[in-house]
């Protein structure tokens, strides 16, 4: 086999030191390609015809080179500059999902005895929070300011901190439904959006959500006097509630009572994906899309381990037709909790699957107000 010496055109010898502003270096380089010779390969007396490209490189080559340069420039810019820019825009104007719901106006959702406020759980983290007073005070609440609402927390009425589930905001219909239910029973209701949810700033993580819940609880306790403070966690909120309960136990503090609705476990049934993936794919979350793809953000919420340590009375609520968390999961966690305390202090209430409540609609059950009232009386 004989390979003839190829003729090579050294293109860079033709590239001037100072390319004019009319053409980029890549454009100039592709325009200078006048002839490209492919050597003749001689093998067994046969030759492959000599090929040549005349005048100018194909258009696709020019576009390909330009695209490569663009990618090399845009990827670092996107990674380092655009995320910060989007964050500033989003948090300045407090965009939230769903659109067209103004979280600063709970009265638009018939919560006309509710005030919106923002609490700082740690530096750089602002939490949007609603406080709804007992329904019996709705007339008195009209036109009142934040200080009036805060002072009502020590009026002796039980206070519920509602830690909601994954995705959405405190304005979701079933969350508004729970707030109305508890208010009708004569209780205060404090409903925060965790970091990254609604109009709250920051990125949702397990530790971050736990920090937010701890802060809200301590904020309420500092203003509640001798009033009962009960935690109601739903779905994701059950994991946050139990994490928070264990953190407080380390400080010698015990929740007055805990309600766990739609309880799940990240240990008994490991979650095969990041449950906060919605944050990275919705508009506000695109700022961290690249870090989401490259970093491991492990979410555990070891609820069954936490309930073994908890000292608070616990009420489990679960629908038999829950399509997101099988009722057997809740039963397993309940057994752990009941064994650690007693079945007098840990209750498990189920709702018939034929009622169609599934994961989010237990608040519609006509028996639920009586169940909640009895639980509060037992505390």
Secondary structure, 3 states (H helix, E strand, C coil): CEECCCCCCCHHHHCCCCCCCCCCHHHHHHHCCCCEEECCEEECCEECCCEEECCCCCHHHHHHHHHHHHHHHHHHHHHHHHHHHHHHHHHHHCCCCCCCCCCCCHHHHCCCCEEEEEEEEECCEEEEEEEECCHHHHHHHCCCCHHHHHHHCCCCCCEEEEECCCCCCCCCHHHHHHHHHHHHCCCEEEEECCCCCCCCCCCCCHHHHHHHHHHHHHHHHCCCCCCCEEEEEECHHHHHHHHHHHHHHCCCCCCCEEEEECCCCCCCCCCCCCCCHHHHHCHHHHHHHHHHHHCCCCCCCCHHHHHCCCCCCEEEEEECCCCCCCHHHHHHHHHHHHHHCCCCCEEEEEECHHHCCCCCCHHHCCCHHHHHHHHHHCC
